[in-house]
Amino acid sequence: MRGILASSIGVTCAAALALPLAPPATAADAEPAPTAEAATRAAVTARPDVPGSTRSLPLRPLARDRASGAAVLGLAPRAVRPFSLLGVVWDDPATELHGRVRVRTRATGTGAWSGWRDVETHYADHGADPGGAEGAADGVRGATAPLWVGESDGVEIRVLPEPGEDVGEEEGAGADGPGGGAFGLDESGDGESGLGESGLGEPGVVEPEADEPEDGDHAGVPSGLRLELVDPGEETPDGPRTGAMSAEATAASAANSALAPLGALELPALNDERTRREYLALRGAELTGRQRAEPYIGPRPAIVTRRGWGADESLREKRFVYTGKVKASFVHHTASGNTYTCAQAPSLVRGFYRYHVRSLGWRDIGYNFLVDKCGRIYEGRAGGVAKPVKGAHTLGFNTNTTGIAVIGSYGSKKPSSSAVKAVARLTAWKLGLHGMNPRAKTYLKSAGGNLYRKGKKVRLNVISGHRDGFNTSCPGGKLYKKLGTARSTAARYQGR
């Protein structure tokens, strides 16, 4: 997410670039040869027997920004294999990208190019706790937030370091940007421009081969910048979801065996009485007589399982990691834009999963649950929805918490009432399993971050926003303002 003190740059318009509408396979054959590292990663992340793929393209110097003189990195417009989600990664997860990232993409169905869109550059605060096994693992990378662009077969990207003026939350986090150029580029004398060959009469620019930038030109830009193009795929590796399951898929489904049959695509919603009986079966031995007689727990909402949204269970680490009592939930937004339809939401979840595991090097998807704008709830990190699975969602506060991400960007756009209601229903049930009052406050110990030092005990709302534990704009101002409603509604569902 965008840090509150982070800023972005002012932009000057450049001519819109056009890419000839060549078939993707033909155009892809003409792309520059990948580096050895990129070729190795492509071989690992695009296995033909696994649905979906991740393609990694190194970014290169293109030109210079007229205002600052800084070198602009990116990729000229090019045809690529179909993808639907993208992000930028780099080598050192401890390094931040101080700059602005803008992309535009070409729709597979229509061949039309989108306007320029911002990619949220601050994402380190969505992750494992510092010093922990997951955060310190080999292969963990720094990254931007993922951006959902829909099925696309062309892409262009620009990265400008060291921003000037702040464009604010309104234009960041995947917001649609204006058409035209991403930055004011100084390309005079290095190339020539003319009409594109798209047949649409659009203006085109022949990209210059920029000189190697001098020392200092890349201040604020991490090393090893790569564009990740994610195809979330359409099926599980097991074939039809009614067929036989792999060992990994069986283990993920079995983690919910107390709630639903093995292989269930969805955990059905329960009424108050059935939820109470399930609660006593799950936690009865730990409860006092009063808690058994008068449990405060909301009715279990319907939850789409990992098998239901099509998780490729071979991607994640096999073992499940748990924490202690769930004392609080942190609410996030994915900062991936709002252009998706509810029918596409499972594809977004698969995309986030693949991006977190393959591109960022995490052990599994970071969030414990996800909620789409129609209010449908999805199981996130594997291990069982009723169990205290340790996520990677709120740096410094992943212990004794659960992370809920509302799919979309809510800095300037209000979340749907369905999404807010789903957050309330989910927290009323999940927090109720551990005897927590959604309207109350609790103490959590920080594992380190930019607001609270490691070891500090912090008093937080039982339902908190990401920004309560870390200096960030997440979950977006508009969603954050709805958390009071979520707290009171969740408490009412619990019968308080």
C-alpha positions in Angstrom: 0.0 0.0 0.0 1.0 3.6 -0.3 2.8 4.8 2.9 1.1 7.9 4.3 4.4 9.9 3.9 5.1 8.5 0.4 4.6 10.7 -2.6 4.2 10.5 -6.3 5.3 12.6 -9.2 3.7 15.1 -11.4 3.2 14.0 -15.0 3.4 15.7 -18.4 1.5 14.2 -21.2 3.3 12.4 -24.1 2.0 11.0 -27.3 0.0 7.8 -27.0 1.9 4.8 -28.2 0.3 2.2 -30.4 1.3 -1.4 -31.0 0.5 -3.2 -34.3 -2.3 -5.7 -33.8 -0.2 -8.7 -34.6 -1.2 -12.1 -33.3 0.3 -12.6 -29.8 2.3 -15.6 -30.7 3.9 -14.0 -33.6 4.7 -10.8 -31.8 6.0 -12.7 -28.8 8.5 -14.5 -31.0 10.0 -11.1 -32.0 10.6 -10.0 -28.4 14.1 -9.5 -27.1 15.8 -12.7 -25.8 15.3 -13.0 -22.1 18.2 -13.0 -19.7 19.4 -16.4 -18.3 17.7 -15.6 -15.0 14.4 -14.7 -16.7 14.5 -17.8 -18.8 15.1 -19.9 -15.7 12.2 -18.3 -13.9 9.9 -18.7 -16.9 10.7 -22.4 -17.1 9.8 -22.8 -13.4 6.6 -20.7 -13.4 5.0 -21.7 -16.7 4.9 -25.5 -16.4 2.5 -26.9 -19.1 0.9 -29.3 -16.6 -0.2 -26.6 -14.2 -3.0 -24.2 -15.1 -2.0 -20.6 -15.2 1.4 -19.1 -15.6 3.7 -16.3 -14.5 6.0 -14.5 -16.9 8.8 -12.4 -15.7 10.2 -9.6 -18.0 13.3 -7.5 -16.9 12.8 -3.8 -17.1 15.4 -1.7 -19.0 16.3 2.0 -19.4 14.1 3.7 -22.0 14.5 7.5 -21.9 14.8 10.4 -19.5 12.1 12.4 -17.8 12.1 16.0 -19.1 11.4 17.5 -15.7 13.9 15.6 -13.5 16.3 14.2 -16.0 16.0 10.8 -14.3 16.2 7.7 -16.3 12.8 6.1 -17.0 12.8 2.3 -16.9 10.2 0.1 -18.4 9.2 -1.8 -21.5 8.1 -0.5 -24.9 4.6 -1.7 -26.0 4.7 -5.3 -26.9 2.5 -8.3 -27.5 2.7 -11.1 -24.9 0.9 -14.3 -24.0 -2.5 -13.6 -22.4 -2.5 -12.5 -18.8 -4.9 -10.8 -16.5 -2.9 -9.5 -13.5 0.4 -7.8 -13.2 2.9 -6.4 -10.7 6.5 -5.3 -10.4 9.0 -7.2 -8.3 12.7 -6.6 -7.3 15.5 -8.5 -5.6 15.6 -7.1 -2.0 12.4 -7.2 0.0 13.8 -4.7 2.5 14.2 -2.1 -0.3 11.3 0.2 -1.3 10.5 1.5 -4.7 10.5 5.3 -4.3 8.9 6.3 -7.6 5.8 6.0 -9.7 4.8 2.9 -11.8 2.3 3.3 -14.6 1.1 0.7 -17.1 -1.3 0.3 -19.9 -2.6 -2.9 -21.5 -4.2 -4.2 -24.6 -7.5 -6.1 -24.2 -7.5 -9.5 -25.8 -11.0 -9.4 -27.1 -11.1 -5.9 -28.6 -7.4 -5.1 -29.3 -8.1 -1.7 -27.6 -5.4 -0.1 -25.4 -6.4 1.1 -21.9 -5.4 4.4 -20.5 -2.4 4.7 -18.2 -3.0 3.3 -14.7 -1.0 3.7 -11.5 0.3 0.6 -9.8 0.5 0.9 -6.0 4.2 0.8 -5.1 4.0 0.3 -1.3 3.3 -3.3 -0.5 6.0 -4.4 1.9 3.5 -3.9 4.8 1.4 -6.7 3.4 3.7 -9.6 4.4 5.3 -11.8 7.0 6.6 -10.4 10.3 10.3 -9.2 10.3 12.7 -11.8 11.4 10.3 -14.7 11.0 10.9 -17.8 9.0 8.7 -16.8 6.1 9.9 -13.2 5.8 13.5 -14.3 6.0 13.2 -17.2 3.5 15.4 -17.3 0.5 13.7 -16.1 -2.7 11.4 -13.6 -0.9 11.2 -10.4 -3.1 10.1 -6.9 -2.8 7.0 -6.0 -4.9 4.3 -3.6 -5.8 0.6 -4.4 -5.2 -0.9 -6.6 -7.9 -3.1 -4.8 -10.5 -6.0 -6.6 -12.2 -6.3 -5.6 -15.8 -8.5 -8.3 -17.3 -7.6 -10.6 -20.1 -4.8 -8.8 -22.1 -2.2 -9.6 -24.7 -0.2 -6.4 -24.8 1.5 -4.3 -22.2 3.6 -1.1 -21.8 5.2 0.0 -18.5 7.1 3.0 -17.2 8.9 3.4 -13.9 10.2 6.8 -12.9 12.3 7.1 -9.7 12.3 9.8 -7.1 8.8 11.3 -7.5 8.1 15.0 -7.2 4.5 16.1 -6.5 2.2 13.7 -4.7 -0.9 12.7 -6.8 -2.6 11.6 -3.6 -4.6 8.5 -2.8 -7.3 9.5 -5.4 -5.1 8.5 -8.3 -3.0 5.8 -6.8 -3.7 2.2 -5.9 -4.7 1.0 -9.4 -6.9 4.0 -10.3 -7.6 4.5 -13.9 -5.3 7.2 -15.2 -5.7 9.4 -18.3 -4.8 8.3 -21.7 -1.7 9.5 -23.4 1.9 9.3 -22.1 2.9 8.0 -18.8 5.7 10.6 -18.3 7.2 13.5 -20.1 10.0 11.7 -21.9 12.9 13.4 -23.6 13.5 11.3 -26.7 14.6 14.0 -29.1 17.4 12.9 -31.4 17.2 9.2 -30.4 14.4 8.0 -32.5 11.6 8.9 -34.9 7.9 8.9 -34.6 5.2 8.3 -37.1 1.9 6.5 -37.6 1.4 3.1 -36.1 0.6 0.2 -38.3 -2.5 -0.8 -36.4 -4.8 0.2 -39.2 -6.6 2.6 -36.8 -4.6 5.6 -37.7 -3.2 5.9 -34.1 0.0 7.8 -33.6 3.0 5.6 -32.9 6.5 6.2 -31.5 9.6 4.2 -32.3 11.2 3.6 -28.9 14.8 4.9 -28.6 17.6 2.7 -27.3 18.5 4.8 -24.3 22.0 5.3 -23.2 23.1 3.4 -20.1 22.2 5.7 -17.2 24.9 7.4 -15.1 25.4 6.7 -11.4 22.6 8.2 -9.4 20.0 8.1 -12.2 18.3 5.2 -10.5 18.2 6.6 -7.0 15.1 5.2 -5.3 14.7 2.3 -7.7 15.7 -1.2 -6.4 17.9 -3.5 -8.4 16.4 -6.4 -10.4 13.1 -4.7 -11.4 10.9 -7.2 -13.3 7.4 -7.0 -14.6 5.3 -10.1 -13.6 2.5 -11.0 -15.9 0.1 -13.5 -14.3 -2.4 -15.7 -16.0 -4.5 -17.1 -13.2 -5.7 -20.0 -15.3 -9.2 -21.6 -15.3 -9.0 -25.0 -13.7 -7.3 -26.9 -10.9 -4.4 -29.3 -11.8 -6.6 -32.2 -10.7 -8.9 -31.6 -13.7 -12.6 -31.1 -13.0 -13.2 -30.2 -9.4 -15.5 -33.2 -9.0 -12.6 -35.5 -9.9 -9.8 -37.1 -7.8 -7.7 -34.7 -5.6 -3.9 -34.6 -5.3 -2.3 -35.1 -1.9 -1.9 -31.4 -1.4 -5.5 -30.7 -2.3 -6.7 -33.4 0.0 -4.7 -32.0 2.9 -6.1 -28.5 2.3 -9.7 -29.8 2.1 -9.2 -32.0 5.1 -8.3 -29.0 7.2 -12.0 -28.1 7.0 -13.2 -31.7 7.6 -15.0 -30.7 10.8 -17.1 -28.2 8.8 -17.8 -29.9 5.4 -17.2 -33.1 3.5 -13.8 -33.7 1.9 -13.6 -31.9 -1.5 -16.4 -29.4 -0.7 -16.4 -26.4 -3.0 -18.1 -24.2 -0.5 -18.9 -24.3 3.2 -22.6 -23.5 3.4 -24.0 -20.8 5.6 -25.5 -22.0 8.9 -28.3 -20.6 11.1 -27.8 -19.7 14.7 -28.6 -23.1 16.2 -26.4 -25.1 13.8 -23.6 -22.7 14.3 -23.9 -23.0 18.1 -23.8 -26.9 17.8 -20.7 -26.7 15.6 -19.1 -24.2 18.0 -19.6 -26.6 20.9 -18.2 -29.5 18.9 -15.1 -27.4 17.9 -14.4 -25.6 21.1 -16.6 -27.2 23.8 -13.7 -28.8 25.8 -12.1 -25.3 26.3 -15.2 -23.4 27.2 -16.6 -22.5 30.7 -20.1 -23.5 31.6 -21.3 -19.9 31.0 -19.7 -19.8 27.5 -21.4 -23.1 26.6 -24.7 -21.8 27.9 -24.5 -18.4 26.2 -22.0 -18.4 23.4 -21.5 -15.1 21.6 -20.9 -16.1 18.0 -22.4 -15.0 14.7 -23.9 -17.6 12.3 -21.3 -19.0 10.1 -21.4 -17.4 6.6 -21.0 -19.3 3.4 -17.3 -19.5 2.4 -15.9 -20.6 -0.9 -13.1 -23.1 -0.2 -9.7 -23.1 -1.9 -10.9 -26.0 -4.0 -14.0 -23.9 -4.9 -11.9 -21.0 -6.2 -9.5 -23.3 -8.0 -6.3 -23.2 -5.9 -3.4 -25.1 -7.5 -2.2 -26.7 -4.2 1.1 -27.7 -5.7 2.3 -24.1 -5.6 2.3 -23.5 -1.8 4.4 -25.0 0.9 2.9 -28.3 2.1 2.9 -27.6 5.9 0.3 -25.4 7.7 1.5 -22.8 10.2 -0.8 -21.8 13.1 -0.8 -19.0 15.7 -2.5 -18.8 19.1 -5.9 -17.4 19.9 -7.3 -15.1 17.3 -7.7 -11.9 19.2 -8.2 -9.4 16.3 -8.9 -9.1 12.6 -7.1 -6.7 10.3 -9.1 -5.4 7.3 -7.3 -4.7 4.1 -8.0 -3.8 0.5 -6.0 -5.5 -2.3 -5.3 -2.2 -4.1 -5.8 -4.1 -7.3 -8.4 -1.8 -8.9 -12.2 -2.0 -9.1 -12.7 -3.1 -12.8 -13.5 -6.7 -12.1 -16.9 -8.4 -12.2 -18.0 -10.7 -9.4 -17.9 -13.6 -11.8 -14.2 -12.9 -12.2 -13.4 -12.8 -8.5 -12.2 -16.4 -8.3 -9.7 -15.6 -11.0 -8.5 -12.6 -9.0 -8.0 -14.8 -6.0 -6.0 -17.3 -8.1 -4.0 -14.4 -9.4 -3.2 -13.0 -6.0 -2.2 -16.5 -4.8 0.1 -17.1 -7.7 1.6 -13.6 -7.4 2.2 -14.0 -3.6 3.8 -17.4 -4.0 5.6 -17.4 -7.4 6.5 -13.7 -7.7 7.0 -12.7 -4.1 8.3 -16.0 -2.7 5.8 -16.4 0.1 4.7 -19.8 1.4 1.0 -19.2 0.4 -1.4 -16.4 -0.3 -1.0 -13.9 2.5 -4.6 -13.2 3.5 -6.7 -15.5 5.6 -9.9 -14.5 3.8 -10.9 -12.4 0.9 -14.2 -10.7 0.2 -15.4 -9.6 -3.3 -17.7 -6.6 -3.9 -20.7 -8.8 -4.1 -20.1 -10.0 -0.6 -18.9 -13.5 -1.4 -16.2 -14.8 1.1 -13.2 -16.9 0.0 -10.9 -19.0 2.0 -7.4 -17.7 1.8 -4.3 -19.2 3.3 -4.6 -23.0 3.7 -5.0 -24.7 7.1 -8.7 -24.5 7.9 -11.0 -21.6 8.1 -12.0 -22.3 11.7 -8.4 -22.7 12.8 -5.9 -19.9 13.8 -3.9 -20.0 10.6 -0.9 -17.6 10.7 -1.1 -15.3 7.6 1.2 -12.7 6.0 -1.0 -9.7 5.8 -0.1 -7.1 8.5 3.7 -6.7 8.9 4.3 -6.8 12.7 0.9 -8.2 13.7 0.4 -11.6 12.1 0.5 -13.4 15.4 -2.9 -14.0 17.1 -4.8 -12.2 14.3 -6.6 -13.0 11.0 -6.3 -10.9 7.8 -9.4 -10.1 5.7 -8.9 -8.4 2.3 -11.7 -6.8 0.4 -10.9 -7.1 -3.3 -10.5 -3.7 -4.9 -9.1 -0.2 -4.2 -11.0 1.9 -1.7 -9.1 5.2 -1.4 -11.6 7.2 -3.4 -14.3 4.6 -4.0 -16.8 3.5 -1.4 -16.9 -0.3 -0.7 -20.3 -1.9 -1.5 -22.7 -2.5 1.4 -22.5 -6.2 0.5 -18.8 -6.3 1.1 -19.0 -4.4 4.4 -21.8 -6.8 5.5 -19.7 -9.8 4.6 -16.8 -8.5 6.7 -19.2 -8.1 9.6 -20.6 -11.7 9.1 -17.2 -13.2 8.8 -15.7 -11.4 11.9 -18.8 -12.2 14.0 -18.2 -15.9 13.4 -14.4 -16.0 13.2 -13.8 -13.8 16.3 -16.7 -15.5 18.1 -14.9 -18.8 17.8 -12.3 -17.3 20.2 -14.7 -15.4 22.4 -13.8 -11.9 21.1 -16.2 -9.0 21.1 -16.1 -7.1 17.8 -16.7 -3.8 19.5 -14.0 -4.2 22.1 -10.3 -3.5 22.2 -7.4 -6.0 22.8 -3.7 -6.0 23.3 -1.3 -7.3 20.7 2.5 -7.5 20.8 4.3 -5.9 17.8 6.9 -7.9 15.9 8.3 -4.6 14.6 7.1 -2.1 12.0 7.1 1.6 11.3 4.5 2.5 13.9 5.4 0.2 16.9 8.8 -1.1 17.9 9.3 -4.9 18.3 8.0 -6.1 21.6 5.7 -3.2 22.3 2.2 -4.1 23.6 -0.4 -2.1 21.6 -4.0 -1.6 22.4 -6.1 -2.0 19.2 -9.6 -2.5 18.1 -10.6 -6.1 17.8 -11.6 -5.2 14.2 -8.8 -2.9 13.0 -7.8 -1.5 9.7 -4.3 -2.2 8.4 -3.3 1.4 9.0 -3.9 0.9 12.7 -0.9 -1.4 12.9 1.3 0.1 10.2 1.8 3.6 8.7 -0.1 3.0 5.4 -3.2 4.1 3.6 -4.6 0.6 3.6 -7.5 -0.3 3.6 -8.2 2.9 1.8 -10.0 5.9 3.5 -13.4 4.9 2.2 -13.3 1.4 3.5 -11.6 2.4 6.8 -14.6 4.7 7.5 -16.9 1.7 7.3 -15.1 -0.3 10.0 -17.3 1.2 12.7 -20.4 -0.1 10.9 -18.7 -3.5 10.6 -17.9 -3.6 14.3 -21.4 -2.8 15.5 -23.0 -5.1 12.9 -20.7 -8.0 13.9 -21.5 -7.5 17.5 -25.2 -7.6 16.7 -24.8 -10.8 14.8 -23.1 -12.3 17.9 -26.1 -11.3 20.0 -24.4 -8.6 22.0 
